[in-house]
Amino acid sequence: MDVFPEGTVLYGNINYNKDDHKKHVLDIYLPGDAKGNLPLVIFIHGGAWLSNDKYADIGYMKKTVAQIISSGFALASIDYRFSTEAIFPAQKQDCNRAASFLYDNADKYGFDKKRFALIGFSAGGHLASLAGLSINNDLEKFFMPGIRG
């Protein structure tokens, strides 16, 4: 993709749920000159909860994505199960699980655990906004069994 600044490092198709589901994957993009622990922006794609993937909205948001990485932030783009396959709150569980995976692996990828942000386009923005409710309102069913925040 012509979106990413020169030197961007990609860790692609990382399984975040220790299973073989094709939608339980994410990509991590790091600035080529990354030093120290980076703030992380977690990007959730749109598509009405029933279409698209972790690449789709990056094409719409080329300048935003390029600016995030050029500014020294790491970016993770995640996939989640569609509503046609798994009923709500499966999509929210997947997003929370991906965020937990990234937090748990922050040292491995060089993330600053105190500086995580969520963004999304359309349905992804909706799922990102629900993330605050997951913890603030102690909604246990927004998390996969045995996994919290």
Secondary structure as GFF3:
##gff-version 3
##sequence-region A 1 149
A	DSSP	beta_strand	9	15	.	.	.	ID=ss1
A	DSSP	beta_strand	25	30	.	.	.	ID=ss2
A	DSSP	beta_strand	38	44	.	.	.	ID=ss3
A	DSSP	alpha_helix	56	60	.	.	.	ID=ss4
A	DSSP	alpha_helix	62	70	.	.	.	ID=ss5
A	DSSP	beta_strand	74	78	.	.	.	ID=ss6
A	DSSP	alpha_helix	90	104	.	.	.	ID=ss7
A	DSSP	alpha_helix	106	109	.	.	.	ID=ss8
A	DSSP	beta_strand	111	120	.	.	.	ID=ss9
A	DSSP	alpha_helix	123	136	.	.	.	ID=ss10
A	DSSP	three_ten_helix	140	142	.	.	.	ID=ss11
###
